[in-house]
């Protein structure tokens, strides 16, 4: 028993002596591992219980527990002393180094572009208008001079929300709007000329997805109705917008086209350097007299022009994005660039 007592005394003296020399968090951690860890010396001392005679085990257990309590208490007290001195730890962080920025949320690139566009047109005197995404037959087709037999009404080209398309007994026709031109009608129904608005919003068409097409996308519509409005006003406004947003050297062209709700009509293309080709931004034209009449505006007194551009394509041209699908894939590596 005396030899075991000697071992306990030796371990206690050695532990307290080493602990007194531990002057940093790293030294304290080394001490903890050496004496208090799962493979430390105090754990090894507990193995002596198995070798001691049965009648000596209770007394030996008390002595080993006392040793463990003494060393642990001395360790905790030394920790407080070292912390009070502010001794540095080699493994600790260097507070002089620049910290890592926490990840912050941001607006989606398309919403940033919408803000940029509406701000630009606000400086040109345009107000912002909006309307419902679920539309009826009048606002999506009839008031826009799209007749019943027109291919644009085909069920394969629209997301209809009611059954029995073309059946008078099926109830009111409802569909996801195919263009923001529906809001033009709502504005002209409720606001007398002069009218000068831009309309950003989502539209829906069952297009096949590719690098430049999605079945849900965003448009920026513009409408001007007043006296003595001409195609020259339309063209000069579009050119002013393109040069202001994309840069003064941007190449833009107008191609003759046809839309039921404008006459004459044109397509607007912008040159994409990364693709080395012209890409359509959208259509434009003078508001058709039938559209004005549907909104109870006299086409003999007033005229107007309108355009509808794809916001995704504007963003692609502005920021050099080569695939429209990137906008909806929610890859934070892509979204974090803007």
Secondary structure, DSSP 8 states (H G I E B T S, - for coil): -HHHHHHHHHHHHHHHHHHHH--SHHHHHHHIIIIISTTSHHHHHHGGGGTS-GGGHHHHHHHHHHHHHHHHHHHHHHHHHHHHHT---TTS--TTS-----------HHHHHHHHHHHHHHHTT-EE----SEEEHHHHTGGGT--TT-GGG-GGGS-BSSSSTT-GGG-S-EEE-S-THHHHHHHHHHS-S-EEEEEEEEEE-----BTTB-SEEEEEEEEEEETT--HHHHHHHHHHHHHHHH-TT--EEEEEEEETTEEEEEEEEEEETTTTEEEEEEEEEEE-HHHHHHTT--TTT-EEEEEEEEHHHHHHHHHT---GGGGTS--HHHHTT-
